[in-house]
Amino acid sequence: MMKKGYYCFVLLTVFFTGVFSQQNTYVFKQLTEEHGLPGGTVRCLFQDSRGIIWLGVESTGLCKYDGYNFTLFESKTGDSLSLSNNVVESISESSDGKLWVGTQDGLSILDRGTQTFRSCFKQSNNPMSLPGNVVYDIECLKNKSMLIATDGGLAISKDGYSTIKTITISPEKTICYDIFQSSDGY
């Protein structure tokens, strides 16, 4: 009798597990240069609060993908309102919806209304500038500040260009590659 009850339990478990379990089906679409991607190597990618995919394409610049079309933002010599450099290392979004783009030569912040960038760089004589020009990572903190990891250390800023405070970790030169924020905001 015990054996019969055991088999009944196993059959019911298998039946209900199969009936009520949901299978996730994922469909992947590979986007290449044939689809309009302006380069073959993507260094970083980010999905913003509006669902737009932003890609840092190797030596090409910042690429916006809205699900249908690609739009390329490039660094243009002599144009201070363009992307600071075409090698994009990191992408993030601030609490006010601005896109922050870390490059091999500075930080660029996209104004979505005008489609222009405001960039900031390390300035040796300005302690309120970036601690390094290569921006490896950017993270929006719970207090709405942005944490910026550079080849010269960490910095924190509210807007990216007027007040940047360097966070001293060590008296030696510090290179910070990645930032991770825990669920409790630290």
Secondary structure, 3 states (H helix, E strand, C coil): CHHHHHHHHHHHHHHHHHHHCCCCCCCCCCCCHHHCCCCCCEEEEEECCCCCEEEEECCCEEEEECCCCEEEECCCCCCCCCCCCCCEEEEEECCCCCEEEEECCEEEEEECCCCEEEEECCCCCCCCCCCCCCEEEEEECCCCCEEEEECCEEEEECCCCCCEEEECCCCCCCCCCCCCCCCCCC
